[in-house]
Amino acid sequence: MPTQTFYNLADEKRMLIEGSLIDLFNEFHISQVKVAQVVETTGISRAAFYKYFVNLEDAHRYIVQKFANQIHHDILDAVMATPEDIFFGLKEYLITSLTLDRLSQEFKGLHLLLKGETTTLYKRTTVDESKHFIGQWMRLLKQNQFNIETKEEAHAFLFFLMDLVTDSITSALVNEWTEDELVADFDFRTQWLIKGLR
């Protein structure tokens, strides 16, 4: 992860470096990216890069983790925005993700995580690490009349839903679905969960 020197940079400079990294890692596999490219696109020196990051893998890990955290946060926000209908909130998140400007940092970050070079998006926090919101999540599940009794099960269900959303948006992007196609597919999946197959 970046050094404190990186975090102490002015926001504008830090965002310039982050933007360059996300552009490069989004366009190329990490094995094809060189520090010289970061230097060229940002105007920082090679020595400065190494003051901020141990190496390119460190910079890649930072960018991936930053966007994974953002996506998890956005999914939770979407669910919390419609507490009476978790699946509606998830559907709204999917629609928003599908309609992101393809040149935006948000889309590039999402694309980086979905293109399969890393498993960070699927890394689960522990129940203890999630204790600050697990009580609220349990109440939300009860409000939606889900039969989930323990914190461990609630925690597993949260990540199951994140996997469901991740898989849905990946399918939509790979298959170049329209918003209607994405919604129809997601509705099938949620109905299978809610009503079962028999």
N, C-alpha and C positions, 0 to 999 in steps of 0.2 A: 504494500500500500504506500501511497505517497508520504514523503517526509513532511514534517511540520513546515518546512520552508515553502513547500508547494501550497499548503493551506494558508500561509501568511501572505501569499501573493494578492495583489489587487484583484478584485472580482473579474474585471475585464480581461486581465492577462490569464488568469486561471481558466476562464471560460474559453479563451482563444485556444489554449493548449488542449482542453477537454474536447473542444469542437474538432480540432485537427485529429486527435486520437480517434474519436468516434467515426469521423469520415474515413480515415485510413483503415481501421479495423472492420468497418462495415463493407468497404470495397474489396479489401484483400484479406486473405488468411493471415493470421499473426506471423506465420513463418515467412511471409513475403514482405512484411513491413520492416523498414530500416529506420534507425534513429535519424539518419540523414533526411528522411522524408519529413519527420516531425520538425526537425531544425529548419528545413526549407519552408514549410507551410506556416510556421509560427514566427520565425525570425529570432528564436532563442538560440543560444549557443549549445553545442554538444555538451559542454561542461555543465551548463545550466540544467539540461535534461537530466543528467546524472545527479544533480543536487536534488531534483524533485522525485526521481524514481530510481530504483536499483537497476532496472533494465526494462526492456520492452514488455516482458511477461508481467512485470510488476504494474506497468501502466495499463496493460490489457486487463489484468485482474481488477484494477481500480475502476475502469470504465464499465466493465461487465457488472461488477457489484453495485455500482451506482445506479445503473439502469434496472437491475433486478430488484433492488430495494424500491425504486420508483414505481415499477410495475406492480409489485406486491401492495404498495401503499395505495396506488390508484384503484386496484381491484377492491381492496377493503373499503375505500371511500365510496365506491360505487354501490357496494352492498349496504353500507351504513346509510346511504342517501335514500334508500327505499327499504326501510327495516321491515315493512309488512310483506315484502315480496323479494327475497334474495335473488331469485332468478331474473327478475325484471332488471335489477341493478346490474347484474352480470351482463345481461343482454345490452344494456346501455353502454357499458364499458366496451364491449365488443364492437358495437357500431361506431363509437368514438375512435377506437383503435383503427378500424378499417378505413375510416375517412380522414385519418391524419394526412397532412401534406407530406408527400414522399421525400421532400427535401428537408423536413424538420428534424431537429435533433431527437425529438421524441420517437419519430418513426424509425430513424436510423438506429437508435438504441434498442427498440423493440425488434427490429430486423436482425441486429447483431445477436441478440439472445436467442432468437428463433432459428437461426441458420445452422445451429447444431454444433458449433465449435466448443461449446462449454456446457456444463451441467449446472451452472450456478443458479439458474432460474428454478431448478428443481430441488435445491438445497433447502431442507426444512430446518426451521428453528426448533429448539426443544420446547416442551410445554413450559418449563421454567423460564425460558427466554421470552415466552409469549404471555407470561402471567399478567402483564400490565393491561391486556385487553381480553383475556380469555373469559373473564366473567361477563363482560359485555357481549361477547360472541355467543356464550351459552344462552343469555337472555334473548338474543336475536333468533337463535335456533328455536327456542321455545315459542317465541312470538310467531314463527312460521310453522309451528306445530310439527317439527321434526322430532322423531323419537331418538334423540341422542342424549345419553344420560351422564357420561363421564367427561371430564376435561380432556382426557386422552383421546376419546372418540371425537369430541368436538374439534380438537386440534387436527386430527387426521382428516376429518371432513373438510376443514378449511383448505388444507393443501390438496385434497381431492378436487375441490371446486377450482382452485387455481390451476391444477392440471387440466381440468375440463376446459377452462377458458383459454389456456395456452394452446391446447390442441385445436380448439375451434378457430382461433385467429390464425394459427399456422395453416390449417386446411384452407381457410378463406384466402390467404395470401398466395399459397402455392397454386390453388385452383383458379385464382383470379375471380372469385365470387363477387357478385353484387351484394349490396346490403340485404336485399330480400332473400338471396340464397343463403347468406350467413345466418340470418334470423330463422329461416325455415329449418336449417340443419340444427341449430342450437335448440329450437323448440322441440324437435324430435328427441334430442338427447335428454333434455330436461323432463319431457313427458315419460320417457323410459324410466328415469329415476323416480319420478313422483308416482306414476301409476303402475310401473312394472311392465313386463311383457306378457303377462297372462291375466 
